[in-house]
Every structure is written in C-alpha cells, then in structure tokens.
Amino acid sequence: MMDDVYLEYLIKRKPTGKQIAAKAALIAGASVLTLILLYLMLVFGMVVSPAMRQMVFTFGPLLILGAWYGAYLVNNMLNIEYEYILTNSSLDIDKVLAKKGRKPFVSFDFKDITICAPVDDNMHNSDYKNVTPDKVYDAVGNPAMGNVYFVDYTENNSRVRVLFQPTGKMIEMAKRYNPRNIFAAE
C-alpha cells in the first residue's frame, strides 16, 4: 500500500516581452495623463471662476490618483505565478494573479497520461516534437531555469499537452503511479 502524497510548489512566471512593454506603456500613459491634467489644472485655475477653480483643483488630483491606482492594479495583474499541487496521482495547476486571485488552470491524473518527460530529453524528444497537441497549457515559470517537462494525455477525444517545471520530488512521487510513462531528467 502506498502512502498518501501531497506536495505544493509555487513558481513565478518570468515576464514576457509583451508584459514588460505593457508595464512600460502603463507607466508612460499614467505619466502623460498626469502632465496633461496638471497643465489643465494650471490653465483652468487661472481663467475660470473661483467656484470652477475649486472644482478643478478637487477633481484634478483625484483623476491623477485614479490614473496611477489603475496603472498599479493592471501592473499587478501582469504578475503571474503557478501553483502545482500534487495530491496522490492528481496534479492541479492554479494560476495566481497579483499574489491574490487564484483560478484553476489545468488538472490531470498521472495515471491517465500518455507520457511525461523533460522537453530536452533525447530519448523522448520525438514525442515532444513530432506530436501536435490540440490544446497546450503553458505553466512554465522561467524556461531559462531548465527542468521543463511536458505531459501528454487525452481528454474528450483531443490531445492535451501541459508544459510545467516540477520539482524532482514531484516527478519521483508521480512516477509511483505510472512508472512506464513518466521519465525523470537524467
């Protein structure tokens, strides 16, 4: 009889070039909006009635704060982490946004997979390169760190592939449930 397995692993996703550009655009947009609003506050503050001047100087700073707060919120939403939770033979991968919001990303059972191997494993590279999946879930944190695995399985008559970066302990524990189809890095 096997002991129950429960392992968790959290990996931060390295920002892509698009995400870095989006963050820079957010900061630039908030800066430009701030300059425009400050200019309008100064111009309108000089030429409008005292009642309008008070309104301009009340709502102008609020709009500036709103622009920066919106940029902050969107910037945080671009910070993505993946949490791998291995419970016996089941792996659940959740997407964690801004270290707050969590939503299920993909789940599968290692007992039902076709193959699990490192993407750079020469013995199983043909399975990775020559099989075109119908759907791919990319839960890799930073490909430059290495240790990227792929899992292929069938769900509703379509071939699904999951890319992820498990710990050695996760692969070792999962291999207990399907030793013929799980291959650890050498």
Secondary structure, 3 states (H helix, E strand, C coil): CCCCCEEEEEEECCCCHHHHHHHHHHHHHHHHHHHHHHHHHHHHHHHCCHHHHHHHHHHHHHHHHHHHHHHHHHHHHCCEEEEEEEECCEEEEEEEECCCEEEEEEEEEHHHEEEEEECCCCCCHHHHHHCCCCEEEEECCCHHHCCCEEEEEEECCEEEEEEECCCHHHHHHHHCCCCCCECCCC
